[in-house]
Amino acid sequence: MTELSENQQAVLVLEELSKAWAVCRQAGVSEAILRTATLTAALTSFVMDSGEDVTAEIFALLPAKIRKGDFSPRPAPASTP
């Protein structure tokens, strides 16, 4: 198996998470529950890997990134014919 670049890994994870999200929605799970569960899983992973203090420092940076638009959806690039 070939090693994936970081970008390829990120794309793969986002694709798989999108599929899992769709399965949950079809099963009747609300968007609010999905968002909360996803954030809880991510935060738990950060705490387990880096500890509470480092995680708190990382997540303290989020408000500025959110306001800057770092997490806002971007339109898909136009494909060329």
DRENTORKOL-3810 file (N, C-alpha, C; in nm, 4 decimals):
REM DRENTORKOL-3810
@n.u->0.0850; n.v->-0.1187; n.w->0.0000; ca.u->0.0000; ca.v->0.0000; ca.w->0.0000; c.u->0.0892; c.v->0.1246; c.w->0.0000
@n.u->0.0559; n.v->0.2206; n.w->-0.0861; ca.u->0.1361; ca.v->0.3429; ca.w->-0.0925; c.u->0.0961; c.v->0.4370; c.w->0.0206
@n.u->0.1933; n.v->0.5145; n.w->0.0645; ca.u->0.1685; ca.v->0.6094; ca.w->0.1717; c.u->0.0966; c.v->0.7319; c.w->0.1162
@n.u->-0.0054; n.v->0.7768; n.w->0.1870; ca.u->-0.0815; ca.v->0.8934; ca.w->0.1439; c.u->-0.0184; c.v->1.0203; c.w->0.1986
@n.u->-0.0234; n.v->1.1263; n.w->0.1191; ca.u->0.0220; ca.v->1.2569; ca.w->0.1666; c.u->-0.0754; c.v->1.3055; c.w->0.2740
@n.u->-0.0362; n.v->1.4081; n.w->0.3481; ca.u->-0.1263; ca.v->1.4621; ca.w->0.4499; c.u->-0.2555; c.v->1.5126; c.w->0.3875
@n.u->-0.2461; n.v->1.5766; n.w->0.2718; ca.u->-0.3658; ca.v->1.6256; ca.w->0.2038; c.u->-0.4556; c.v->1.5091; c.w->0.1621
@n.u->-0.3970; n.v->1.4037; n.w->0.1081; ca.u->-0.4750; ca.v->1.2863; ca.w->0.0685; c.u->-0.5412; c.v->1.2217; c.w->0.1899
@n.u->-0.4700; n.v->1.2171; n.w->0.3011; ca.u->-0.5272; ca.v->1.1612; ca.w->0.4237; c.u->-0.6469; c.v->1.2445; c.w->0.4691
@n.u->-0.6309; n.v->1.3769; n.w->0.4663; ca.u->-0.7391; ca.v->1.4665; ca.w->0.5092; c.u->-0.8614; c.v->1.4499; c.w->0.4203
@n.u->-0.8400; n.v->1.4418; n.w->0.2895; ca.u->-0.9509; ca.v->1.4242; ca.w->0.1952; c.u->-1.0206; c.v->1.2909; c.w->0.2222
@n.u->-0.9449; n.v->1.1856; n.w->0.2419; ca.u->-1.0020; ca.v->1.0546; ca.w->0.2694; c.u->-1.0859; c.v->1.0560; c.w->0.3970
@n.u->-1.0313; n.v->1.1141; n.w->0.5022; ca.u->-1.1041; ca.v->1.1202; ca.w->0.6298; c.u->-1.2328; c.v->1.1999; c.w->0.6134
@n.u->-1.2266; n.v->1.3140; n.w->0.5469; ca.u->-1.3472; ca.v->1.3951; ca.w->0.5278; c.u->-1.4527; c.v->1.3216; c.w->0.4450
@n.u->-1.4084; n.v->1.2483; n.w->0.3439; ca.u->-1.5024; ca.v->1.1699; ca.w->0.2626; c.u->-1.5702; c.v->1.0617; c.w->0.3468
@n.u->-1.4910; n.v->0.9905; n.w->0.4271; ca.u->-1.5464; ca.v->0.8829; ca.w->0.5098; c.u->-1.6372; c.v->0.9372; c.w->0.6195
@n.u->-1.5986; n.v->1.0499; n.w->0.6795; ca.u->-1.6841; ca.v->1.1111; ca.w->0.7805; c.u->-1.8157; c.v->1.1592; c.w->0.7191
@n.u->-1.8091; n.v->1.2106; n.w->0.5980; ca.u->-1.9311; ca.v->1.2544; ca.w->0.5297; c.u->-2.0254; c.v->1.1362; c.w->0.5061
@n.u->-1.9685; n.v->1.0219; n.w->0.4683; ca.u->-2.0509; ca.v->0.9019; ca.w->0.4492; c.u->-2.1143; c.v->0.8578; c.w->0.5810
@n.u->-2.0346; n.v->0.8554; n.w->0.6874; ca.u->-2.0862; ca.v->0.8146; ca.w->0.8186; c.u->-2.1949; c.v->0.9122; c.w->0.8649
@n.u->-2.1732; n.v->1.0412; n.w->0.8403; ca.u->-2.2708; ca.v->1.1442; ca.w->0.8773; c.u->-2.4031; c.v->1.1163; c.w->0.8055
@n.u->-2.3952; n.v->1.0871; n.w->0.6755; ca.u->-2.5156; ca.v->1.0608; ca.w->0.5966; c.u->-2.5888; c.v->0.9365; c.w->0.6484
@n.u->-2.5167; n.v->0.8330; n.w->0.6847; ca.u->-2.5782; ca.v->0.7113; ca.w->0.7394; c.u->-2.6524; c.v->0.7445; c.w->0.8688
@n.u->-2.5903; n.v->0.8228; n.w->0.9547; ca.u->-2.6537; ca.v->0.8620; ca.w->1.0811; c.u->-2.7785; c.v->0.9454; c.w->1.0565
@n.u->-2.7709; n.v->1.0391; n.w->0.9627; ca.u->-2.8870; ca.v->1.1230; ca.w->0.9318; c.u->-3.0013; c.v->1.0369; c.w->0.8786
@n.u->-2.9685; n.v->0.9398; n.w->0.7911; ca.u->-3.0729; ca.v->0.8514; ca.w->0.7376; c.u->-3.1350; c.v->0.7671; c.w->0.8481
@n.u->-3.0589; n.v->0.7384; n.w->0.9529; ca.u->-3.1095; ca.v->0.6599; ca.w->1.0657; c.u->-3.1900; c.v->0.7461; c.w->1.1627
@n.u->-3.1953; n.v->0.8780; n.w->1.1379; ca.u->-3.2762; ca.v->0.9657; ca.w->1.2199; c.u->-3.2010; c.v->1.0458; c.w->1.3242
@n.u->-3.0676; n.v->1.0424; n.w->1.3217; ca.u->-2.9890; ca.v->1.1200; ca.w->1.4171; c.u->-2.9934; c.v->1.2667; c.w->1.3751
@n.u->-3.0177; n.v->1.3549; n.w->1.4710; ca.u->-3.0288; ca.v->1.4979; ca.w->1.4404; c.u->-2.8910; c.v->1.5588; c.w->1.4128
@n.u->-2.8938; n.v->1.6698; n.w->1.3408; ca.u->-2.7699; ca.v->1.7437; ca.w->1.3122; c.u->-2.7036; c.v->1.7880; c.w->1.4425
@n.u->-2.7833; n.v->1.8327; n.w->1.5387; ca.u->-2.7272; ca.v->1.8803; ca.w->1.6659; c.u->-2.6534; c.v->1.7681; c.w->1.7388
@n.u->-2.7114; n.v->1.6497; n.w->1.7425; ca.u->-2.6462; ca.v->1.5360; ca.w->1.8081; c.u->-2.5193; c.v->1.4984; c.w->1.7334
@n.u->-2.5244; n.v->1.4978; n.w->1.6020; ca.u->-2.4047; ca.v->1.4658; ca.w->1.5230; c.u->-2.2928; c.v->1.5652; c.w->1.5491
@n.u->-2.3259; n.v->1.6932; n.w->1.5514; ca.u->-2.2229; ca.v->1.7950; ca.w->1.5766; c.u->-2.1615; c.v->1.7769; c.w->1.7152
@n.u->-2.2473; n.v->1.7577; n.w->1.8151; ca.u->-2.1985; ca.v->1.7422; ca.w->1.9518; c.u->-2.1126; c.v->1.6169; c.w->1.9667
@n.u->-2.1588; n.v->1.5062; n.w->1.9107; ca.u->-2.0840; ca.v->1.3807; ca.w->1.9210; c.u->-1.9499; c.v->1.3891; c.w->1.8480
@n.u->-1.9490; n.v->1.4535; n.w->1.7328; ca.u->-1.8254; ca.v->1.4676; ca.w->1.6561; c.u->-1.7238; c.v->1.5527; c.w->1.7312
@n.u->-1.7699; n.v->1.6654; n.w->1.7864; ca.u->-1.6797; ca.v->1.7504; ca.w->1.8637; c.u->-1.6306; c.v->1.6803; c.w->1.9903
@n.u->-1.7192; n.v->1.6063; n.w->2.0549; ca.u->-1.6799; ca.v->1.5329; ca.w->2.1753; c.u->-1.5729; c.v->1.4296; c.w->2.1435
@n.u->-1.5912; n.v->1.3567; n.w->2.0345; ca.u->-1.4915; ca.v->1.2567; ca.w->1.9942; c.u->-1.3573; c.v->1.3228; c.w->1.9622
@n.u->-1.3613; n.v->1.4348; n.w->1.8910; ca.u->-1.2371; ca.v->1.5046; ca.w->1.8557; c.u->-1.1671; c.v->1.5587; c.w->1.9805
@n.u->-1.2425; n.v->1.6214; n.w->2.0693; ca.u->-1.1829; ca.v->1.6756; ca.w->2.1916; c.u->-1.1244; c.v->1.5649; c.w->2.2785
@n.u->-1.1964; n.v->1.4547; n.w->2.2910; ca.u->-1.1465; ca.v->1.3420; ca.w->2.3691; c.u->-1.0159; c.v->1.2900; c.w->2.3116
@n.u->-1.0081; n.v->1.2805; n.w->2.1798; ca.u->-0.8856; ca.v->1.2353; ca.w->2.1143; c.u->-0.7698; c.v->1.3305; c.w->2.1421
@n.u->-0.7967; n.v->1.4612; n.w->2.1304; ca.u->-0.6926; ca.v->1.5604; ca.w->2.1609; c.u->-0.6434; c.v->1.5475; c.w->2.3043
@n.u->-0.7366; n.v->1.5356; n.w->2.3995; ca.u->-0.6989; ca.v->1.5261; ca.w->2.5406; c.u->-0.6181; c.v->1.3989; c.w->2.5656
@n.u->-0.6608; n.v->1.2883; n.w->2.5078; ca.u->-0.5890; ca.v->1.1620; ca.w->2.5274; c.u->-0.4481; c.v->1.1685; c.w->2.4695
@n.u->-0.4335; n.v->1.2377; n.w->2.3559; ca.u->-0.3043; ca.v->1.2439; ca.w->2.2873; c.u->-0.2125; c.v->1.3521; c.w->2.3441
@n.u->-0.2696; n.v->1.4687; n.w->2.3760; ca.u->-0.1869; ca.v->1.5844; ca.w->2.4105; c.u->-0.2039; c.v->1.6347; c.w->2.5527
@n.u->-0.3084; n.v->1.5899; n.w->2.6216; ca.u->-0.3343; ca.v->1.6370; ca.w->2.7569; c.u->-0.4308; c.v->1.7541; c.w->2.7583
@n.u->-0.4831; n.v->1.7808; n.w->2.8765; ca.u->-0.5848; ca.v->1.8844; ca.w->2.8901; c.u->-0.5312; c.v->2.0245; c.w->2.8652
@n.u->-0.4142; n.v->2.0570; n.w->2.9180; ca.u->-0.3620; ca.v->2.1929; ca.w->2.9026; c.u->-0.3321; c.v->2.2264; c.w->2.7567
@n.u->-0.2646; n.v->2.1358; n.w->2.6875; ca.u->-0.2317; ca.v->2.1606; ca.w->2.5459; c.u->-0.3600; c.v->2.1698; c.w->2.4636
@n.u->-0.4551; n.v->2.0811; n.w->2.4919; ca.u->-0.5823; ca.v->2.0851; ca.w->2.4193; c.u->-0.6528; c.v->2.2184; c.w->2.4419
@n.u->-0.6554; n.v->2.2647; n.w->2.5653; ca.u->-0.7192; ca.v->2.3934; ca.w->2.5959; c.u->-0.6499; c.v->2.5066; c.w->2.5211
@n.u->-0.5168; n.v->2.5021; n.w->2.5122; ca.u->-0.4432; ca.v->2.6057; ca.w->2.4387; c.u->-0.4781; c.v->2.6032; c.w->2.2909
@n.u->-0.4849; n.v->2.4829; n.w->2.2339; ca.u->-0.5181; ca.v->2.4697; ca.w->2.0911; c.u->-0.6580; c.v->2.5241; c.w->2.0646
@n.u->-0.7525; n.v->2.4831; n.w->2.1482; ca.u->-0.8909; ca.v->2.5225; ca.w->2.1242; c.u->-0.9185; c.v->2.6671; c.w->2.1615
@n.u->-0.8322; n.v->2.7291; n.w->2.2385; ca.u->-0.8464; ca.v->2.8713; ca.w->2.2680; c.u->-0.8241; c.v->2.9554; c.w->2.1427
@n.u->-0.7561; n.v->2.8994; n.w->2.0434; ca.u->-0.7303; ca.v->2.9700; ca.w->1.9182; c.u->-0.8499; c.v->2.9657; c.w->1.8228
@n.u->-0.9459; n.v->2.8791; n.w->1.8512; ca.u->-1.0568; ca.v->2.8595; ca.w->1.7579; c.u->-1.1458; c.v->2.9815; c.w->1.7357
@n.u->-1.1829; n.v->3.0589; n.w->1.8380; ca.u->-1.2723; ca.v->3.1725; ca.w->1.8091; c.u->-1.2187; c.v->3.2661; c.w->1.7003
@n.u->-1.0914; n.v->3.2966; n.w->1.7051; ca.u->-1.0346; ca.v->3.3871; ca.w->1.6032; c.u->-1.0372; c.v->3.3206; c.w->1.4658
@n.u->-1.0082; n.v->3.1904; n.w->1.4598; ca.u->-1.0104; ca.v->3.1204; ca.w->1.3311; c.u->-1.1516; c.v->3.1138; c.w->1.2749
@n.u->-1.2494; n.v->3.0922; n.w->1.3620; ca.u->-1.3888; ca.v->3.0868; ca.w->1.3180; c.u->-1.4300; c.v->3.2227; c.w->1.2618
@n.u->-1.3988; n.v->3.3290; n.w->1.3350; ca.u->-1.4346; ca.v->3.4640; ca.w->1.2895; c.u->-1.3635; c.v->3.5022; c.w->1.1602
@n.u->-1.2439; n.v->3.4469; n.w->1.1396; ca.u->-1.1666; ca.v->3.4745; ca.w->1.0184; c.u->-1.2213; c.v->3.3975; c.w->0.8979
@n.u->-1.3052; n.v->3.2977; n.w->0.9237; ca.u->-1.3644; ca.v->3.2214; ca.w->0.8144; c.u->-1.2905; c.v->3.0935; c.w->0.7805
@n.u->-1.1972; n.v->3.0523; n.w->0.8652; ca.u->-1.1190; ca.v->2.9327; ca.w->0.8357; c.u->-1.2038; c.v->2.8065; c.w->0.8219
@n.u->-1.3235; n.v->2.8042; n.w->0.8789; ca.u->-1.4077; ca.v->2.6849; ca.w->0.8743; c.u->-1.5328; c.v->2.7049; c.w->0.7906
@n.u->-1.5430; n.v->2.8195; n.w->0.7255; ca.u->-1.6594; ca.v->2.8463; ca.w->0.6417; c.u->-1.6490; c.v->2.7644; c.w->0.5137
@n.u->-1.7634; n.v->2.7148; n.w->0.4671; ca.u->-1.7612; ca.v->2.6368; ca.w->0.3423; c.u->-1.7092; c.v->2.7207; c.w->0.2267
@n.u->-1.6343; n.v->2.6582; n.w->0.1443; ca.u->-1.5822; ca.v->2.7240; ca.w->0.0241; c.u->-1.6514; c.v->2.6639; c.w->-0.0979
@n.u->-1.6817; n.v->2.7473; n.w->-0.1967; ca.u->-1.7407; ca.v->2.6913; ca.w->-0.3193; c.u->-1.6398; c.v->2.5986; c.w->-0.3876
@n.u->-1.6916; n.v->2.4933; n.w->-0.4471; ca.u->-1.6059; ca.v->2.4008; ca.w->-0.5190; c.u->-1.5428; c.v->2.4734; c.w->-0.6382
@n.u->-1.4150; n.v->2.4426; n.w->-0.6666; ca.u->-1.3524; ca.v->2.5064; ca.w->-0.7835; c.u->-1.4239; c.v->2.4648; c.w->-0.9118
@n.u->-1.4337; n.v->2.5592; n.w->-1.0031; ca.u->-1.4975; ca.v->2.5305; ca.w->-1.1319; c.u->-1.4105; c.v->2.4345; c.w->-1.2105
@n.u->-1.4741; n.v->2.3337; n.w->-1.2688; ca.u->-1.3974; ca.v->2.2394; ca.w->-1.3504; c.u->-1.3790; c.v->2.2960; c.w->-1.4899
@n.u->-1.2666; n.v->2.2634; n.w->-1.5473; ca.u->-1.2375; ca.v->2.3134; ca.w->-1.6823; c.u->-1.2783; c.v->2.2074; c.w->-1.7839
@n.u->-1.3373; n.v->2.2527; n.w->-1.8940; ca.u->-1.3825; ca.v->2.1562; ca.w->-1.9973; c.u->-1.2679; c.v->2.0904; c.w->-2.0682
END
